[in-house]
Amino acid sequence: MNEDVMSRTPTAILLLPLLLLAGCVSEPSAPPPPRKPVIDLDAVLPPRTLLRKDTIEALEHDRNASRLAYVGVWASDGDRCAMMDQTAFKGYAVITPGAMRRSTGSCSFEPGTPGETAQHLEASCKSGKQSVNRTLVIQMLDSQTLYLGTPDDQPGEKMVRCRLLSQ
């Protein structure tokens, strides 16, 4: 055999497996999507034992019986629900059939009209030592979202319903 061919043979033998492997390697695949938690933590309140009396009342209210869809615990976004009754913050409303608590004060009113998605409630509101009468505007956008404002409070605030983890 030719000496030149003999010297190339070991090199070819070494390169052959690498060439074969190069053809088998595929493009790296996209990373797997992040795992979703089994429990949806969006709009979840702290445990019941840490909540105030009116918050529990709003949560336990039977909306099917009263047909007052606005009753509940609301926040401007789902993340704020976790702060309910734990710290002072803006962007929440605890609404029972005849009262509402917000960071700016509390209001009392006669319960709204059952079955109506839009309510205009004449309320007596207190903030500190000041009392004022005002009209509250509550518009249900869907079962989990409402608009809350007053006729002179533009643009008002869109809020989501908060829930306990077991709900």
PyMOL commands that place a pseudoatom at each C-alpha (Angstrom):
pseudoatom trace, name=CA, resn=MET, resi=1, chain=A, elem=C, hetatm=0, pos=[0.000, 0.000, 0.000]
pseudoatom trace, name=CA, resn=ASN, resi=2, chain=A, elem=C, hetatm=0, pos=[1.002, 3.473, -0.601]
pseudoatom trace, name=CA, resn=GLU, resi=3, chain=A, elem=C, hetatm=0, pos=[2.446, 5.183, 2.463]
pseudoatom trace, name=CA, resn=ASP, resi=4, chain=A, elem=C, hetatm=0, pos=[0.372, 8.314, 1.805]
pseudoatom trace, name=CA, resn=VAL, resi=5, chain=A, elem=C, hetatm=0, pos=[-2.876, 6.301, 1.880]
pseudoatom trace, name=CA, resn=MET, resi=6, chain=A, elem=C, hetatm=0, pos=[-1.758, 4.516, 5.045]
pseudoatom trace, name=CA, resn=SER, resi=7, chain=A, elem=C, hetatm=0, pos=[-1.208, 7.788, 6.904]
pseudoatom trace, name=CA, resn=ARG, resi=8, chain=A, elem=C, hetatm=0, pos=[-4.620, 9.081, 5.893]
pseudoatom trace, name=CA, resn=THR, resi=9, chain=A, elem=C, hetatm=0, pos=[-6.483, 5.961, 7.017]
pseudoatom trace, name=CA, resn=PRO, resi=10, chain=A, elem=C, hetatm=0, pos=[-6.127, 6.559, 10.784]
pseudoatom trace, name=CA, resn=THR, resi=11, chain=A, elem=C, hetatm=0, pos=[-7.182, 10.175, 10.315]
pseudoatom trace, name=CA, resn=ALA, resi=12, chain=A, elem=C, hetatm=0, pos=[-10.227, 9.097, 8.299]
pseudoatom trace, name=CA, resn=ILE, resi=13, chain=A, elem=C, hetatm=0, pos=[-11.116, 6.486, 10.913]
pseudoatom trace, name=CA, resn=LEU, resi=14, chain=A, elem=C, hetatm=0, pos=[-10.984, 9.148, 13.639]
pseudoatom trace, name=CA, resn=LEU, resi=15, chain=A, elem=C, hetatm=0, pos=[-13.001, 11.672, 11.663]
pseudoatom trace, name=CA, resn=LEU, resi=16, chain=A, elem=C, hetatm=0, pos=[-15.686, 9.245, 10.457]
pseudoatom trace, name=CA, resn=PRO, resi=17, chain=A, elem=C, hetatm=0, pos=[-17.526, 8.945, 13.811]
pseudoatom trace, name=CA, resn=LEU, resi=18, chain=A, elem=C, hetatm=0, pos=[-17.427, 12.708, 14.268]
pseudoatom trace, name=CA, resn=LEU, resi=19, chain=A, elem=C, hetatm=0, pos=[-18.909, 13.248, 10.819]
pseudoatom trace, name=CA, resn=LEU, resi=20, chain=A, elem=C, hetatm=0, pos=[-21.611, 10.686, 11.524]
pseudoatom trace, name=CA, resn=LEU, resi=21, chain=A, elem=C, hetatm=0, pos=[-22.447, 12.351, 14.844]
pseudoatom trace, name=CA, resn=ALA, resi=22, chain=A, elem=C, hetatm=0, pos=[-22.572, 15.774, 13.233]
pseudoatom trace, name=CA, resn=GLY, resi=23, chain=A, elem=C, hetatm=0, pos=[-25.366, 14.583, 10.982]
pseudoatom trace, name=CA, resn=CYS, resi=24, chain=A, elem=C, hetatm=0, pos=[-27.323, 13.242, 13.968]
pseudoatom trace, name=CA, resn=VAL, resi=25, chain=A, elem=C, hetatm=0, pos=[-27.233, 16.359, 16.074]
pseudoatom trace, name=CA, resn=SER, resi=26, chain=A, elem=C, hetatm=0, pos=[-30.436, 18.356, 15.831]
pseudoatom trace, name=CA, resn=GLU, resi=27, chain=A, elem=C, hetatm=0, pos=[-31.069, 21.985, 16.532]
pseudoatom trace, name=CA, resn=PRO, resi=28, chain=A, elem=C, hetatm=0, pos=[-31.574, 22.718, 20.214]
pseudoatom trace, name=CA, resn=SER, resi=29, chain=A, elem=C, hetatm=0, pos=[-35.252, 22.700, 21.075]
pseudoatom trace, name=CA, resn=ALA, resi=30, chain=A, elem=C, hetatm=0, pos=[-37.012, 25.606, 22.740]
pseudoatom trace, name=CA, resn=PRO, resi=31, chain=A, elem=C, hetatm=0, pos=[-36.997, 25.475, 26.510]
pseudoatom trace, name=CA, resn=PRO, resi=32, chain=A, elem=C, hetatm=0, pos=[-40.155, 24.010, 28.016]
pseudoatom trace, name=CA, resn=PRO, resi=33, chain=A, elem=C, hetatm=0, pos=[-42.790, 26.569, 29.013]
pseudoatom trace, name=CA, resn=PRO, resi=34, chain=A, elem=C, hetatm=0, pos=[-42.703, 27.607, 32.660]
pseudoatom trace, name=CA, resn=ARG, resi=35, chain=A, elem=C, hetatm=0, pos=[-44.796, 25.387, 34.882]
pseudoatom trace, name=CA, resn=LYS, resi=36, chain=A, elem=C, hetatm=0, pos=[-48.083, 26.836, 36.023]
pseudoatom trace, name=CA, resn=PRO, resi=37, chain=A, elem=C, hetatm=0, pos=[-48.875, 26.424, 39.696]
pseudoatom trace, name=CA, resn=VAL, resi=38, chain=A, elem=C, hetatm=0, pos=[-51.592, 23.901, 40.391]
pseudoatom trace, name=CA, resn=ILE, resi=39, chain=A, elem=C, hetatm=0, pos=[-53.392, 26.556, 42.461]
pseudoatom trace, name=CA, resn=ASP, resi=40, chain=A, elem=C, hetatm=0, pos=[-54.379, 29.822, 40.774]
pseudoatom trace, name=CA, resn=LEU, resi=41, chain=A, elem=C, hetatm=0, pos=[-53.086, 32.495, 43.133]
pseudoatom trace, name=CA, resn=ASP, resi=42, chain=A, elem=C, hetatm=0, pos=[-54.600, 35.385, 41.201]
pseudoatom trace, name=CA, resn=ALA, resi=43, chain=A, elem=C, hetatm=0, pos=[-57.009, 37.503, 43.279]
pseudoatom trace, name=CA, resn=VAL, resi=44, chain=A, elem=C, hetatm=0, pos=[-56.590, 35.380, 46.422]
pseudoatom trace, name=CA, resn=LEU, resi=45, chain=A, elem=C, hetatm=0, pos=[-57.168, 36.909, 49.855]
pseudoatom trace, name=CA, resn=PRO, resi=46, chain=A, elem=C, hetatm=0, pos=[-55.218, 36.176, 53.021]
pseudoatom trace, name=CA, resn=PRO, resi=47, chain=A, elem=C, hetatm=0, pos=[-56.610, 33.338, 55.160]
pseudoatom trace, name=CA, resn=ARG, resi=48, chain=A, elem=C, hetatm=0, pos=[-60.062, 33.921, 56.677]
pseudoatom trace, name=CA, resn=THR, resi=49, chain=A, elem=C, hetatm=0, pos=[-58.613, 34.160, 60.201]
pseudoatom trace, name=CA, resn=LEU, resi=50, chain=A, elem=C, hetatm=0, pos=[-56.727, 37.340, 59.202]
pseudoatom trace, name=CA, resn=LEU, resi=51, chain=A, elem=C, hetatm=0, pos=[-59.726, 39.159, 57.702]
pseudoatom trace, name=CA, resn=ARG, resi=52, chain=A, elem=C, hetatm=0, pos=[-61.982, 41.788, 59.269]
pseudoatom trace, name=CA, resn=LYS, resi=53, chain=A, elem=C, hetatm=0, pos=[-65.625, 41.156, 60.139]
pseudoatom trace, name=CA, resn=ASP, resi=54, chain=A, elem=C, hetatm=0, pos=[-67.080, 43.118, 57.189]
pseudoatom trace, name=CA, resn=THR, resi=55, chain=A, elem=C, hetatm=0, pos=[-64.723, 41.342, 54.778]
pseudoatom trace, name=CA, resn=ILE, resi=56, chain=A, elem=C, hetatm=0, pos=[-66.018, 37.961, 55.992]
pseudoatom trace, name=CA, resn=GLU, resi=57, chain=A, elem=C, hetatm=0, pos=[-69.610, 39.245, 55.740]
pseudoatom trace, name=CA, resn=ALA, resi=58, chain=A, elem=C, hetatm=0, pos=[-69.043, 40.327, 52.133]
pseudoatom trace, name=CA, resn=LEU, resi=59, chain=A, elem=C, hetatm=0, pos=[-67.458, 36.968, 51.269]
pseudoatom trace, name=CA, resn=GLU, resi=60, chain=A, elem=C, hetatm=0, pos=[-70.202, 34.890, 52.921]
pseudoatom trace, name=CA, resn=HIS, resi=61, chain=A, elem=C, hetatm=0, pos=[-73.101, 36.871, 51.457]
pseudoatom trace, name=CA, resn=ASP, resi=62, chain=A, elem=C, hetatm=0, pos=[-75.400, 34.721, 49.294]
pseudoatom trace, name=CA, resn=ARG, resi=63, chain=A, elem=C, hetatm=0, pos=[-75.512, 36.752, 46.066]
pseudoatom trace, name=CA, resn=ASN, resi=64, chain=A, elem=C, hetatm=0, pos=[-77.765, 34.174, 44.430]
pseudoatom trace, name=CA, resn=ALA, resi=65, chain=A, elem=C, hetatm=0, pos=[-80.446, 34.760, 47.069]
pseudoatom trace, name=CA, resn=SER, resi=66, chain=A, elem=C, hetatm=0, pos=[-80.097, 38.572, 47.290]
pseudoatom trace, name=CA, resn=ARG, resi=67, chain=A, elem=C, hetatm=0, pos=[-79.311, 39.074, 43.581]
pseudoatom trace, name=CA, resn=LEU, resi=68, chain=A, elem=C, hetatm=0, pos=[-76.920, 41.878, 44.588]
pseudoatom trace, name=CA, resn=ALA, resi=69, chain=A, elem=C, hetatm=0, pos=[-73.944, 41.119, 42.344]
pseudoatom trace, name=CA, resn=TYR, resi=70, chain=A, elem=C, hetatm=0, pos=[-71.901, 44.052, 43.699]
pseudoatom trace, name=CA, resn=VAL, resi=71, chain=A, elem=C, hetatm=0, pos=[-71.530, 42.471, 47.156]
pseudoatom trace, name=CA, resn=GLY, resi=72, chain=A, elem=C, hetatm=0, pos=[-68.005, 41.172, 47.645]
pseudoatom trace, name=CA, resn=VAL, resi=73, chain=A, elem=C, hetatm=0, pos=[-64.377, 42.046, 48.200]
pseudoatom trace, name=CA, resn=TRP, resi=74, chain=A, elem=C, hetatm=0, pos=[-62.792, 43.977, 45.346]
pseudoatom trace, name=CA, resn=ALA, resi=75, chain=A, elem=C, hetatm=0, pos=[-59.339, 45.262, 44.386]
pseudoatom trace, name=CA, resn=SER, resi=76, chain=A, elem=C, hetatm=0, pos=[-57.957, 47.280, 41.493]
pseudoatom trace, name=CA, resn=ASP, resi=77, chain=A, elem=C, hetatm=0, pos=[-55.889, 44.230, 40.494]
pseudoatom trace, name=CA, resn=GLY, resi=78, chain=A, elem=C, hetatm=0, pos=[-55.649, 40.634, 41.648]
pseudoatom trace, name=CA, resn=ASP, resi=79, chain=A, elem=C, hetatm=0, pos=[-52.259, 41.068, 43.327]
pseudoatom trace, name=CA, resn=ARG, resi=80, chain=A, elem=C, hetatm=0, pos=[-53.726, 43.592, 45.773]
pseudoatom trace, name=CA, resn=CYS, resi=81, chain=A, elem=C, hetatm=0, pos=[-56.196, 41.029, 47.115]
pseudoatom trace, name=CA, resn=ALA, resi=82, chain=A, elem=C, hetatm=0, pos=[-53.358, 39.423, 49.099]
pseudoatom trace, name=CA, resn=MET, resi=83, chain=A, elem=C, hetatm=0, pos=[-52.913, 42.696, 51.045]
pseudoatom trace, name=CA, resn=MET, resi=84, chain=A, elem=C, hetatm=0, pos=[-56.568, 42.923, 52.146]
pseudoatom trace, name=CA, resn=ASP, resi=85, chain=A, elem=C, hetatm=0, pos=[-56.948, 43.799, 55.841]
pseudoatom trace, name=CA, resn=GLN, resi=86, chain=A, elem=C, hetatm=0, pos=[-53.168, 43.358, 56.330]
pseudoatom trace, name=CA, resn=THR, resi=87, chain=A, elem=C, hetatm=0, pos=[-51.858, 46.806, 55.475]
pseudoatom trace, name=CA, resn=ALA, resi=88, chain=A, elem=C, hetatm=0, pos=[-53.164, 50.189, 54.361]
pseudoatom trace, name=CA, resn=PHE, resi=89, chain=A, elem=C, hetatm=0, pos=[-53.346, 50.538, 50.581]
pseudoatom trace, name=CA, resn=LYS, resi=90, chain=A, elem=C, hetatm=0, pos=[-55.425, 52.258, 47.920]
pseudoatom trace, name=CA, resn=GLY, resi=91, chain=A, elem=C, hetatm=0, pos=[-57.456, 50.376, 45.368]
pseudoatom trace, name=CA, resn=TYR, resi=92, chain=A, elem=C, hetatm=0, pos=[-59.874, 48.169, 47.283]
pseudoatom trace, name=CA, resn=ALA, resi=93, chain=A, elem=C, hetatm=0, pos=[-63.536, 48.054, 48.271]
pseudoatom trace, name=CA, resn=VAL, resi=94, chain=A, elem=C, hetatm=0, pos=[-65.279, 45.768, 50.750]
pseudoatom trace, name=CA, resn=ILE, resi=95, chain=A, elem=C, hetatm=0, pos=[-68.968, 45.934, 49.851]
pseudoatom trace, name=CA, resn=THR, resi=96, chain=A, elem=C, hetatm=0, pos=[-71.822, 44.402, 51.847]
pseudoatom trace, name=CA, resn=PRO, resi=97, chain=A, elem=C, hetatm=0, pos=[-75.487, 44.855, 50.847]
pseudoatom trace, name=CA, resn=GLY, resi=98, chain=A, elem=C, hetatm=0, pos=[-75.706, 48.233, 52.639]
pseudoatom trace, name=CA, resn=ALA, resi=99, chain=A, elem=C, hetatm=0, pos=[-72.146, 49.420, 53.275]
pseudoatom trace, name=CA, resn=MET, resi=100, chain=A, elem=C, hetatm=0, pos=[-68.760, 49.909, 51.663]
pseudoatom trace, name=CA, resn=ARG, resi=101, chain=A, elem=C, hetatm=0, pos=[-65.281, 50.298, 53.154]
pseudoatom trace, name=CA, resn=ARG, resi=102, chain=A, elem=C, hetatm=0, pos=[-62.412, 51.800, 51.154]
pseudoatom trace, name=CA, resn=SER, resi=103, chain=A, elem=C, hetatm=0, pos=[-59.056, 53.322, 52.014]
pseudoatom trace, name=CA, resn=THR, resi=104, chain=A, elem=C, hetatm=0, pos=[-60.667, 56.773, 51.828]
pseudoatom trace, name=CA, resn=GLY, resi=105, chain=A, elem=C, hetatm=0, pos=[-63.437, 55.987, 54.355]
pseudoatom trace, name=CA, resn=SER, resi=106, chain=A, elem=C, hetatm=0, pos=[-66.694, 54.120, 54.683]
pseudoatom trace, name=CA, resn=CYS, resi=107, chain=A, elem=C, hetatm=0, pos=[-70.204, 54.602, 53.332]
pseudoatom trace, name=CA, resn=SER, resi=108, chain=A, elem=C, hetatm=0, pos=[-73.617, 53.287, 54.283]
pseudoatom trace, name=CA, resn=PHE, resi=109, chain=A, elem=C, hetatm=0, pos=[-76.610, 53.051, 51.950]
pseudoatom trace, name=CA, resn=GLU, resi=110, chain=A, elem=C, hetatm=0, pos=[-79.848, 51.206, 51.365]
pseudoatom trace, name=CA, resn=PRO, resi=111, chain=A, elem=C, hetatm=0, pos=[-79.267, 47.942, 49.479]
pseudoatom trace, name=CA, resn=GLY, resi=112, chain=A, elem=C, hetatm=0, pos=[-79.446, 48.278, 45.705]
pseudoatom trace, name=CA, resn=THR, resi=113, chain=A, elem=C, hetatm=0, pos=[-82.100, 46.928, 43.373]
pseudoatom trace, name=CA, resn=PRO, resi=114, chain=A, elem=C, hetatm=0, pos=[-81.851, 43.120, 43.135]
pseudoatom trace, name=CA, resn=GLY, resi=115, chain=A, elem=C, hetatm=0, pos=[-80.871, 41.810, 39.705]
pseudoatom trace, name=CA, resn=GLU, resi=116, chain=A, elem=C, hetatm=0, pos=[-79.672, 45.174, 38.337]
pseudoatom trace, name=CA, resn=THR, resi=117, chain=A, elem=C, hetatm=0, pos=[-76.176, 45.304, 36.868]
pseudoatom trace, name=CA, resn=ALA, resi=118, chain=A, elem=C, hetatm=0, pos=[-75.982, 49.099, 37.305]
pseudoatom trace, name=CA, resn=GLN, resi=119, chain=A, elem=C, hetatm=0, pos=[-76.612, 50.674, 40.703]
pseudoatom trace, name=CA, resn=HIS, resi=120, chain=A, elem=C, hetatm=0, pos=[-76.772, 54.325, 41.722]
pseudoatom trace, name=CA, resn=LEU, resi=121, chain=A, elem=C, hetatm=0, pos=[-76.746, 54.282, 45.517]
pseudoatom trace, name=CA, resn=GLU, resi=122, chain=A, elem=C, hetatm=0, pos=[-77.354, 57.354, 47.677]
pseudoatom trace, name=CA, resn=ALA, resi=123, chain=A, elem=C, hetatm=0, pos=[-74.767, 56.969, 50.431]
pseudoatom trace, name=CA, resn=SER, resi=124, chain=A, elem=C, hetatm=0, pos=[-73.703, 58.664, 53.621]
pseudoatom trace, name=CA, resn=CYS, resi=125, chain=A, elem=C, hetatm=0, pos=[-69.914, 58.545, 53.682]
pseudoatom trace, name=CA, resn=LYS, resi=126, chain=A, elem=C, hetatm=0, pos=[-67.417, 59.238, 56.465]
pseudoatom trace, name=CA, resn=SER, resi=127, chain=A, elem=C, hetatm=0, pos=[-63.739, 59.972, 56.100]
pseudoatom trace, name=CA, resn=GLY, resi=128, chain=A, elem=C, hetatm=0, pos=[-62.061, 60.821, 59.386]
pseudoatom trace, name=CA, resn=LYS, resi=129, chain=A, elem=C, hetatm=0, pos=[-64.423, 63.278, 61.121]
pseudoatom trace, name=CA, resn=GLN, resi=130, chain=A, elem=C, hetatm=0, pos=[-66.027, 64.483, 57.892]
pseudoatom trace, name=CA, resn=SER, resi=131, chain=A, elem=C, hetatm=0, pos=[-69.388, 63.214, 56.660]
pseudoatom trace, name=CA, resn=VAL, resi=132, chain=A, elem=C, hetatm=0, pos=[-70.738, 63.773, 53.187]
pseudoatom trace, name=CA, resn=ASN, resi=133, chain=A, elem=C, hetatm=0, pos=[-73.657, 62.463, 51.138]
pseudoatom trace, name=CA, resn=ARG, resi=134, chain=A, elem=C, hetatm=0, pos=[-72.796, 61.205, 47.673]
pseudoatom trace, name=CA, resn=THR, resi=135, chain=A, elem=C, hetatm=0, pos=[-74.053, 58.950, 44.923]
pseudoatom trace, name=CA, resn=LEU, resi=136, chain=A, elem=C, hetatm=0, pos=[-72.080, 55.757, 44.390]
pseudoatom trace, name=CA, resn=VAL, resi=137, chain=A, elem=C, hetatm=0, pos=[-72.073, 54.334, 40.868]
pseudoatom trace, name=CA, resn=ILE, resi=138, chain=A, elem=C, hetatm=0, pos=[-71.537, 50.581, 40.637]
pseudoatom trace, name=CA, resn=GLN, resi=139, chain=A, elem=C, hetatm=0, pos=[-71.632, 48.865, 37.253]
pseudoatom trace, name=CA, resn=MET, resi=140, chain=A, elem=C, hetatm=0, pos=[-71.061, 45.122, 36.990]
pseudoatom trace, name=CA, resn=LEU, resi=141, chain=A, elem=C, hetatm=0, pos=[-68.922, 44.504, 33.884]
pseudoatom trace, name=CA, resn=ASP, resi=142, chain=A, elem=C, hetatm=0, pos=[-69.131, 40.714, 34.383]
pseudoatom trace, name=CA, resn=SER, resi=143, chain=A, elem=C, hetatm=0, pos=[-69.464, 38.416, 37.413]
pseudoatom trace, name=CA, resn=GLN, resi=144, chain=A, elem=C, hetatm=0, pos=[-65.829, 39.013, 38.439]
pseudoatom trace, name=CA, resn=THR, resi=145, chain=A, elem=C, hetatm=0, pos=[-65.334, 42.677, 37.471]
pseudoatom trace, name=CA, resn=LEU, resi=146, chain=A, elem=C, hetatm=0, pos=[-67.035, 45.942, 38.386]
pseudoatom trace, name=CA, resn=TYR, resi=147, chain=A, elem=C, hetatm=0, pos=[-66.679, 49.658, 37.833]
pseudoatom trace, name=CA, resn=LEU, resi=148, chain=A, elem=C, hetatm=0, pos=[-66.898, 51.804, 40.981]
pseudoatom trace, name=CA, resn=GLY, resi=149, chain=A, elem=C, hetatm=0, pos=[-67.113, 55.573, 41.066]
pseudoatom trace, name=CA, resn=THR, resi=150, chain=A, elem=C, hetatm=0, pos=[-69.289, 58.602, 41.685]
pseudoatom trace, name=CA, resn=PRO, resi=151, chain=A, elem=C, hetatm=0, pos=[-70.892, 60.821, 39.047]
pseudoatom trace, name=CA, resn=ASP, resi=152, chain=A, elem=C, hetatm=0, pos=[-68.231, 63.491, 39.695]
pseudoatom trace, name=CA, resn=ASP, resi=153, chain=A, elem=C, hetatm=0, pos=[-65.361, 60.970, 40.114]
pseudoatom trace, name=CA, resn=GLN, resi=154, chain=A, elem=C, hetatm=0, pos=[-64.008, 60.542, 36.618]
pseudoatom trace, name=CA, resn=PRO, resi=155, chain=A, elem=C, hetatm=0, pos=[-63.038, 58.014, 35.389]
pseudoatom trace, name=CA, resn=GLY, resi=156, chain=A, elem=C, hetatm=0, pos=[-63.802, 55.821, 38.426]
pseudoatom trace, name=CA, resn=GLU, resi=157, chain=A, elem=C, hetatm=0, pos=[-62.074, 52.506, 38.993]
pseudoatom trace, name=CA, resn=LYS, resi=158, chain=A, elem=C, hetatm=0, pos=[-62.322, 49.047, 37.481]
pseudoatom trace, name=CA, resn=MET, resi=159, chain=A, elem=C, hetatm=0, pos=[-61.967, 46.307, 40.121]
pseudoatom trace, name=CA, resn=VAL, resi=160, chain=A, elem=C, hetatm=0, pos=[-61.714, 42.516, 40.245]
pseudoatom trace, name=CA, resn=ARG, resi=161, chain=A, elem=C, hetatm=0, pos=[-63.415, 40.218, 42.730]
pseudoatom trace, name=CA, resn=CYS, resi=162, chain=A, elem=C, hetatm=0, pos=[-61.127, 38.802, 45.417]
pseudoatom trace, name=CA, resn=ARG, resi=163, chain=A, elem=C, hetatm=0, pos=[-61.629, 35.303, 46.740]
pseudoatom trace, name=CA, resn=LEU, resi=164, chain=A, elem=C, hetatm=0, pos=[-60.481, 32.948, 49.431]
pseudoatom trace, name=CA, resn=LEU, resi=165, chain=A, elem=C, hetatm=0, pos=[-58.116, 30.220, 48.282]
pseudoatom trace, name=CA, resn=SER, resi=166, chain=A, elem=C, hetatm=0, pos=[-60.744, 27.506, 48.843]
pseudoatom trace, name=CA, resn=GLN, resi=167, chain=A, elem=C, hetatm=0, pos=[-63.269, 29.251, 46.558]
for i in range(1, 167): cmd.bond("trace and resi %d" % i, "trace and resi %d" % (i + 1))
show_as sticks, trace
zoom trace
